């Protein structure tokens, strides 16, 4: 066979094979490209679907969702956010400055929040806005950085909710507490007024003694050679009576003083002793006797001493009043404390009086309900509020024979704190 012919055939066959293989590769490449285009199209469609889904969520979100730049320029905001600012549409706000809607009192705080977010922090802030209609609303925003694919912060993403109702409720609660404190003080003053004659008697005794000692000292000094030992004796007695009178005035002033409630560790047994001594003149005036039955060891609670004192005074004076119609020899009121419960200290005020005596047990804690002539009917209501605000309770238990036992319970202070 001609060598040139063989060579030509070889070249032709090689070319055919090359073309065949090249076409195959091209077909495979075309198929791969088509598959990649299909995959990318599906991926783009998935992303668009997720974007539509996320957009639908943001649009339907009942709380404000907004994006803005570091200078406050609004990039996007949902309908809920537009409604908070009283804008007709979101487009009305896009491109405007978010700072224009912040209350001037809170503008610096909001700008500082923005700075922190663009520094990479996530923060929460409560602030006020002024809507386009001039309405003031309280807002709480949770702000976080929004980053691009390179990790650069491009916007502040804020989720903001209207807390105006919550703020108004808090302000109303503060006003209620202030009025409660005022009413509590009025109740203390009324109680002091009811015991005024007893206080006057208690104060009159040391004042009379002071006057007598002063007159005696004056007489001694008239002698040509005064007895110095006798003078020192009467001067010392006069000083003791002065301290006694001062202590009486101090207790009264402390009881009726205007002050904010202050809780602190309190030895309840020591306070009971002080209150019992404080009310002895009133008991004596009503021909009654008060006794205490307390353990030697202290029992601590975390409480406001004046408020607890007020409850004890109210319960004891009620018990004394309840015994007014009892025979004089039976007018005995006992105050005791019981710490057997693991969590509570129970103070018992037990009298031998008339019990409920026509009072409705279901109404005794109602404000302005009273069976006393000239009574106001706020003492027990305030006393229960004080007990419950300390985490305790107030309960009436009729005695088996006669009279009433009032249980005033308060949570024990942790042992670690007692040390």
Secondary structure, DSSP 8 states (H G I E B T S, - for coil): --HHHHHHHHHHHHHHHHHHHHHHHHHHHHHHHHHHHHHHHHHHHHHHHHHHHHHHHHHH-SSEEEEE-TT-BEEEE-HHHHHHTT-SSSTTTTTSBGGGGB-HHHHHHHHHHHHHHHTT--EEEEEEEE-TTS-EEEEEEEEEEEE-TTS-EEEEEEEEEE-HHHHHHHHHHHHHHHHHHHHHHHHHHHHHHHTHHHHHHHHHHHHHHHHHHHHHHHHHHTSTT--HHHHHHHHHHHHHHHHHHHHHHHHHHHHH------EEEEEHHHHHHHHHHHHHHHHHHTT-EEEEE--SS--EEEEEHHHHHHHHHHHHHHHHHHTTTS-GGG-EEEEEEE--SSSEEEEEEE--S-TTTT--TTTTTSTT---STT--S-HHHHHHHHHHHTT-EEEEEE-SSSSEEEEEEEEB--HHHH-
